[in-house]
Amino acid sequence: MLPASPILLVISLIGNAIEGMVIGVLIGWLTSLATRIRPKRPYMDALIGALGSLIGMIGISLMPWHPNTVSYVTKNGVTVTTTANFYQHPERVAATVATILPLLFELNRLREARRSQA
């Protein structure tokens, strides 16, 4: 969920973009090691990871979700009920998108390198 304060929103999105950059560079580097092609343009992997992370976070935060209601009773006998109409863990989706996009980018580089050799 995105924070309500604009200042916290900007800080959260910057932190999320940095997390996506780190994930993108690591996944790009690991993919280039696994495919044995020279790491080329790691900044592209970082940029793709950051954009994927931001798109995943903002996209899933704005997407409607089925209501999730949780009720519990306190020691005093008061029943507390909360309902959320959004996906409650958008950072997981953001990390997944930030992982998949640089991986696909590096695999596409491998495909193009093999095609140019043939």
C-alpha positions, -999 to 999 in steps of 0.1 A, spaced: 0 0 0 12 35 -8 15 59 21 -10 88 23 16 115 29 32 129 -3 66 132 13 65 96 25 52 85 -9 82 101 -26 106 85 -1 89 51 -5 91 53 -43 127 63 -43 136 35 -19 116 11 -41 134 23 -72 168 18 -55 157 -17 -45 147 -24 -81 181 -12 -94 200 -35 -71 178 -64 -80 182 -56 -117 220 -54 -116 223 -86 -96 199 -106 -118 216 -92 -150 250 -101 -136 239 -136 -126 222 -142 -159 253 -131 -178 274 -155 -157 250 -184 -163 248 -177 -200 285 -170 -203 281 -137 -222 300 -107 -212 281 -83 -190 273 -54 -211 255 -22 -200 247 -31 -164 231 4 -161 204 -9 -185 197 -38 -161 195 -13 -132 172 10 -151 149 -19 -162 149 -32 -126 140 2 -112 112 8 -137 99 -28 -132 98 -23 -95 80 10 -97 55 -3 -123 49 -33 -101 44 -13 -69 22 14 -84 3 -9 -106 -6 -34 -79 -14 -6 -54 -39 10 -77 -55 -23 -89 -88 -32 -72 -87 -64 -52 -114 -85 -35 -123 -74 0 -103 -91 28 -121 -89 61 -104 -98 94 -122 -99 128 -109 -106 162 -121 -102 198 -100 -84 224 -96 -93 260 -124 -68 269 -149 -85 246 -147 -59 219 -149 -72 184 -125 -54 159 -132 -58 122 -110 -44 94 -115 -47 56 -89 -41 29 -99 -36 -7 -63 -37 -21 -36 -63 -24 -17 -61 9 18 -70 -2 27 -49 -33 64 -51 -25 64 -88 -34 50 -80 -68 74 -52 -73 104 -74 -65 91 -101 -88 87 -77 -117 121 -62 -110 136 -97 -112 118 -109 -143 123 -79 -166 162 -78 -164 162 -116 -167 142 -114 -200 164 -86 -212 196 -106 -207 181 -137 -222 171 -116 -252 207 -105 -255 218 -141 -255 193 -149 -282 205 -120 -304 242 -130 -298 235 -166 -309 216 -154 -339 244 -131 -350 269 -160 -347 249 -183 -369 
